[in-house]
């Protein structure tokens, strides 16, 4: 058996620098495939992969990712910010494919980096697939920051409706401390009253008033969605005027809050609380969300936005017409 093909734990200590350098030189400088390198060095393909990994860990290989100038925030981002009255807009290229996270996460990472988070600061997260997918990507490291849900969990089985799951994932990725909210988004009257006095729930709800940052999705008009959250009654007349929501709090085209039956029991940060948070970063993309974003910005529920260039162009056009 080749010495380079021993057990992984032992091999990392035994890899000669010359072997790691040879693999890295051929892979990164000569564009050789891992299969070709394995044949040349007389090792398995799996060993080549481990050689390259260890070469990076030991500094034999340094990888730098330079952000292209074409992705820099420029005139379009400034135009959107001015049209919507936002502090800053972070643009990413056109989002394509079913997974939003890999496309939008770089913009969220830039927005978070600009907040100036320190250990002990509180970051809230809303429910929704966009925030959930971004949380699964690399958003930077913020050790000691508290990550907390801004909305209770929902009956739907999808993981992005369970804000504790988004909280757990994001805290793990950034090196933060999770604070879980063990409460449904829309409890019954008796349970809602009890939750107001439950210490573990109250502790998280109190964080809403002290948050330095929040990452929120922007929902499209509730009655136009393929999947309407069960807590929103489809037959409520008031929801016909709703154009979007943030943290499950719905609003009309002017950004004014809209109520619906049972909504007074919603376990979620209130819109006026969102206005008081220093940095609320909205993450939203798609033509169907243009009006939702415009109205949410009008309501002052977020001051920063992460979106892609086609959506940004739609926002500018919509702002001119409204």
Buried (B, 14 or more C-beta within 10 A) or exposed (E): EEEBEBEEEEBBEEBEEEBBBBBBBBBEEEEBEBEBBBEEBEBBEEBBBBBBEBBEEEEBBEEEEEEEEEBEBEEBBEBBBEBBEBEBBBBBBEBEEEEBBBBBBBBBBBBBEBBEBEEEBBBBBBBBBBBBBBBBBEBBEBEEBBBBBBBBBBEBEEBBBBBBBBBBBBBEBBEBBBBBBEBBBBBEEEBBEEBEEBEEBEEBBEBBEEBBBBBBBBBBBBBEEEEBBEBBBEEBEBBEBBBBBBBBBBBBBEBEBBEBEBBEBBBBBBBEBBEEBEBBBBBBBBEBBBBBBBBBBBBBBBBBBBBBBBBBBBBBEBBEEE
